[in-house]
Amino acid sequence: MANYGAEAQPLLPNKLQVTPLPKAQLAVVLFARLAEPIAYTQIFPYINAMVEELGIAEPKRVGFYSGIIDSLFALVQLCTIVYWGGLSDRIGRKPVILIGLSGVSVATLCFGLSHTLWQLLLSRALIGALCGNVAVIYCGVSDITDETNQSKAFPLLSVIWYMGAVIGPFLGGMLSHPAERYPDLFGNIPLLRNRPFFLPCLVSVLITVTAILVVAFFMTETLPPQDKVNHMEQATCNGAPSPTDGVVQDTLVQPIPSVQNTLFSRLTDPVARYIALMGFCIQAVDVAFGTVFVLWSYTPLTLGGLQREPREIGAVLGVTGSLGIASSIVIFPYLHARFKSVPLLASCLATSGVIFAMIPFVGYVIRSALPSVGQQEMAPPLGKLWGFILCILLIHRFAAMSYPAYMLVVKESLRDSRSAGALFGLATAANCLGEGTAPAFVS
């Protein structure tokens, strides 16, 4: 009987059949995701110029105030993101996404019309408070995928972020001061002369309104009815590990127990605490680089910067986003298949230290090669010196792959789909804390 049992076993383990991605619903969710990074990043090329032109700060203090404005979005979002995620577990993903997109539209319009510091701060805070879509959209993708196709779906969310990071800075760099830059088109519009940074905000709002319409008419609710929290007895997350999957290879990806959907109850679990700590570190390092790079690019040569115009900064950020798209589509799936989530996450995060070490060296080389000019003069072109900056951006693209790897770790740690919103909300709250503290700290 023993021999018969041994012979009956297959020589090769059965491969899991890959579930096809629900392309139509995934496309709708991804388009909804696109609106936020556009609204978030379109201010980057001009925020320093905006602070200076509105008379909020002198050149030496511009970085401090722009850092506060940038940080406020994430700090306010930190206070609300867990609750938006928990709300999506109760009433569904679709209504929460619609609320978030609507809030982003109103607050972005207010930002473009602002002309005092408190108006900028209030509108930026409103964007953070009303938009909890990051966690909810990750929940939506988690709802419609399983362990066989999640490594294809989750990197697409990073691709969409990078697409927004291309479109947003392009809009901000090319559409700020439109009355001066395109006098034939906008020179006779008093609003655009008096509010030179309103047009990129308006175009961002139009994209967000389009996303609202697409979600309203074409998105099917992804949260199963039995998972809406008047819970029915038991539901299992599509991506939860099967009992036949074998031994989990890393502590971080062990399933965490199902607990109440509150921030503090989740933090009682050690794995959830590791997830939160790692989320904070990843986002703090990434946002710190973005803030330092934009401020470094705008700061005059005499003060240690590159003295670039907003349109140049927007173009460089667009290149960075394009590199991010390529790395997420081509490089990340290959590396994830070879090394899995946790080792890839650790390797990408460790690379960040190299970037910060390169910035002072590259800055010294550029300042030595360029003739010195006054703060109000046109800075000389960088020419071949852009190659040094490209090296920094390429290394940063590899380091930034830590984010999709991290979200896969979160997904692999999820046991109960009824608490997906709470867990992704916790992860996003940790991201927000890092995103909120980094700009104010480094600028």
Disulfide bonds with the S-S distance in Angstrom:
none
